[in-house]
Amino acid sequence: MTLGEIAILMQERDRRYAEVDQEREKALKIKEEADRNALVLAREIQTYKDEKANELREQISGERGLYVTKSELASVAENARAERAAIAAKLEAQINPILTFMASQQGTQVGKGTQQTFFLVIVPGLIVALIVIAKALGVF
C-alpha cells in the first residue's frame, strides 16, 4: 500500500468514527428526552394513583357513618323491649276489669268450672289476638 492509499483509508476511518460519534450523540439526546418523558409520565401516573387513593379514602370515610354500630343496635333493641313491656302492661290493665267482671258474674260452682275453661281457652285466645293486633300495629 502506498502512502496515499493509507491516507485515504485513514480519512475514511476518521469519517466513519465521526459519523458514529454523531449517531451516538443523537441516540444520547433521544435517550435523555425519553428519560425526561418517562419521568413526567411516572409523575402523572403517581398523581393519578394518589387522587384515586384519596377518593377511595374519602368514600370509605363517608360510608363509615352509614352503618349501625353494635351499641346503637343494642340500644334500639332495648327500647323496643321496653315499649313491648309497656304495651303488655297496658293491655293487661285493660283486660283485668273484664276478667274481674266476668268472674263476679259466675256462680260459685259453675263459676269455678267456667273460670277454668276461661283461663284454659279464652285467655290464651285473647293473648294470641292481642299479639296479632300488636304485630299489625308494628309493635313487635
VEXDREN-2710 file (C-alpha; in Angstrom, 1 decimal):
% VEXDREN-2710
k/r/px/py/pz
1/MET/0.0/0.0/0.0
2/THR/1.2/3.4/-0.8
3/LEU/1.2/6.3/1.5
4/GLY/-1.6/7.9/-0.4
5/GLU/-3.8/4.9/-0.1
6/ILE/-3.1/4.7/3.7
7/ALA/-4.0/8.4/4.0
8/ILE/-7.3/7.8/2.2
9/LEU/-8.1/4.8/4.4
10/MET/-7.3/6.9/7.5
11/GLN/-9.6/9.7/6.3
12/GLU/-12.3/7.1/5.7
13/ARG/-11.8/5.7/9.1
14/ASP/-11.9/9.1/10.7
15/ARG/-15.0/10.0/8.7
16/ARG/-16.7/6.8/10.0
17/TYR/-15.7/7.4/13.5
18/ALA/-17.1/11.0/13.2
19/GLU/-20.4/9.5/11.9
20/VAL/-20.6/7.0/14.7
21/ASP/-19.9/9.8/17.2
22/GLN/-22.7/11.9/15.7
23/GLU/-25.1/9.0/15.8
24/ARG/-24.1/8.2/19.4
25/GLU/-24.8/11.9/20.3
26/LYS/-28.2/11.7/18.6
27/ALA/-29.0/8.4/20.4
28/LEU/-27.9/10.0/23.7
29/LYS/-30.2/13.0/23.1
30/ILE/-33.1/10.7/22.2
31/LYS/-32.4/8.6/25.4
32/GLU/-32.3/11.8/27.6
33/GLU/-35.6/13.0/26.1
34/ALA/-37.2/9.6/26.6
35/ASP/-36.0/9.6/30.2
36/ARG/-37.5/13.0/30.8
37/ASN/-40.8/11.9/29.2
38/ALA/-40.7/8.7/31.3
39/LEU/-40.2/10.8/34.5
40/VAL/-43.1/13.1/33.5
41/LEU/-45.3/10.1/32.8
42/ALA/-44.3/8.5/36.1
43/ARG/-45.2/11.7/37.9
44/GLU/-48.6/11.8/36.2
45/ILE/-49.3/8.1/37.0
46/GLN/-48.4/8.7/40.6
47/THR/-50.6/11.8/40.8
48/TYR/-53.5/9.8/39.3
49/LYS/-52.9/6.9/41.8
50/ASP/-52.8/9.4/44.7
51/GLU/-56.0/11.1/43.6
52/LYS/-57.8/7.7/43.3
53/ALA/-56.5/6.6/46.7
54/ASN/-57.8/9.9/48.2
55/GLU/-61.2/9.4/46.6
56/LEU/-61.4/5.9/47.9
57/ARG/-60.3/7.0/51.4
58/GLU/-63.0/9.8/51.3
59/GLN/-65.6/7.3/50.1
60/ILE/-64.8/4.8/52.9
61/SER/-64.7/7.6/55.5
62/GLY/-68.1/8.8/54.2
63/GLU/-69.6/5.3/54.4
64/ARG/-68.5/4.7/57.9
65/GLY/-71.3/6.8/59.3
66/LEU/-73.9/5.0/57.3
67/TYR/-73.8/1.7/59.3
68/VAL/-75.3/1.0/62.7
69/THR/-72.9/0.2/65.4
70/LYS/-73.4/-2.7/67.8
71/SER/-74.2/-0.3/70.7
72/GLU/-76.7/1.6/68.6
73/LEU/-78.5/-1.6/67.7
74/ALA/-78.5/-2.8/71.3
75/SER/-80.0/0.5/72.4
76/VAL/-82.8/0.3/69.8
77/ALA/-83.5/-3.4/70.7
78/GLU/-83.7/-2.4/74.4
79/ASN/-86.1/0.5/73.6
80/ALA/-88.3/-1.9/71.6
81/ARG/-88.3/-4.4/74.5
82/ALA/-89.3/-1.6/76.9
83/GLU/-92.1/-0.5/74.6
84/ARG/-93.4/-4.1/74.3
85/ALA/-93.4/-4.4/78.0
86/ALA/-95.3/-1.1/78.4
87/ILE/-97.9/-2.2/75.8
88/ALA/-98.3/-5.6/77.5
89/ALA/-98.8/-3.8/80.9
90/LYS/-101.4/-1.5/79.3
91/LEU/-103.2/-4.5/77.7
92/GLU/-103.2/-6.4/81.0
93/ALA/-104.6/-3.4/82.8
94/GLN/-107.4/-3.1/80.2
95/ILE/-108.2/-6.8/80.4
96/ASN/-108.2/-7.1/84.2
97/PRO/-111.5/-5.3/84.7
98/ILE/-113.1/-7.5/82.1
99/LEU/-111.8/-10.6/83.8
100/THR/-112.9/-9.4/87.2
101/PHE/-116.4/-8.6/85.9
102/MET/-116.7/-12.0/84.2
103/ALA/-115.5/-13.7/87.4
104/SER/-118.0/-11.8/89.5
105/GLN/-120.9/-12.8/87.2
106/GLN/-120.2/-16.5/87.6
107/GLY/-121.9/-18.7/90.2
108/THR/-119.9/-20.5/92.8
109/GLN/-119.8/-24.0/91.4
110/VAL/-120.5/-23.0/87.8
111/GLY/-118.1/-20.1/88.0
112/LYS/-115.1/-22.3/89.0
113/GLY/-115.6/-24.7/86.1
114/THR/-116.2/-21.8/83.7
115/GLN/-113.3/-19.9/85.1
116/GLN/-111.0/-22.9/84.4
117/THR/-112.4/-23.1/80.9
118/PHE/-111.9/-19.3/80.6
119/PHE/-108.3/-19.5/81.7
120/LEU/-107.5/-22.5/79.6
121/VAL/-109.3/-21.5/76.4
122/ILE/-110.3/-17.9/76.3
123/VAL/-107.3/-16.2/77.9
124/PRO/-104.8/-17.8/75.5
125/GLY/-107.1/-16.9/72.6
126/LEU/-107.2/-13.3/73.8
127/ILE/-103.4/-13.2/74.2
128/VAL/-102.9/-14.5/70.7
129/ALA/-105.4/-11.9/69.3
130/LEU/-103.6/-9.2/71.2
131/ILE/-100.2/-10.3/69.8
132/VAL/-101.7/-10.4/66.3
133/ILE/-103.0/-6.9/66.8
134/ALA/-99.7/-5.7/68.2
135/LYS/-97.8/-7.1/65.2
136/ALA/-100.2/-5.5/62.9
137/LEU/-99.6/-2.1/64.6
138/GLY/-95.8/-2.7/64.3
139/VAL/-95.1/-3.1/68.0
140/PHE/-93.3/-6.5/67.5
END
